[in-house]
Amino acid sequence: MAFVKCFICGRMNSTDNVTCEGCGSDLLKGKEYEGKIYELKDYEEYHKKYGLLRIILGILILLLFY
């Protein structure tokens, strides 16, 4: 038995379930689920890459105004 993650509450559910046991929202299956996972991984990589850049730029701006 495999598990899928609910993207609303984060609970792991059986692939046999149609709705989440925790929050009751509809679970994604197959290609939709894989697409959402891929999208989230891309966002995490983007956030890691440009999050540090924003912090550095913010510190530089604060130092310029000081």
Contacts in CASP RR format, 6 or more apart in sequence:
PFRMAT RR
TARGET T0000
AUTHOR 0000-0000-0000
METHOD contacts of the structure
MODEL  1
MAFVKCFICGRMNSTDNVTCEGCGSDLLKGKEYEGKIYELKDYEEYHKKY
GLLRIILGILILLLFY
1 14 0 8 1.000
1 15 0 8 1.000
1 16 0 8 1.000
2 14 0 8 1.000
2 15 0 8 1.000
3 12 0 8 1.000
3 13 0 8 1.000
3 14 0 8 1.000
3 15 0 8 1.000
4 12 0 8 1.000
4 13 0 8 1.000
4 14 0 8 1.000
4 15 0 8 1.000
4 27 0 8 1.000
4 28 0 8 1.000
4 29 0 8 1.000
4 33 0 8 1.000
5 11 0 8 1.000
5 12 0 8 1.000
5 13 0 8 1.000
6 12 0 8 1.000
6 13 0 8 1.000
6 20 0 8 1.000
6 22 0 8 1.000
6 23 0 8 1.000
6 25 0 8 1.000
6 27 0 8 1.000
7 28 0 8 1.000
7 36 0 8 1.000
8 20 0 8 1.000
8 23 0 8 1.000
8 25 0 8 1.000
9 20 0 8 1.000
9 22 0 8 1.000
9 23 0 8 1.000
9 25 0 8 1.000
11 20 0 8 1.000
11 21 0 8 1.000
11 22 0 8 1.000
11 23 0 8 1.000
13 20 0 8 1.000
13 21 0 8 1.000
13 27 0 8 1.000
15 29 0 8 1.000
17 27 0 8 1.000
18 26 0 8 1.000
18 27 0 8 1.000
19 25 0 8 1.000
19 26 0 8 1.000
19 27 0 8 1.000
20 26 0 8 1.000
20 27 0 8 1.000
27 33 0 8 1.000
28 36 0 8 1.000
END
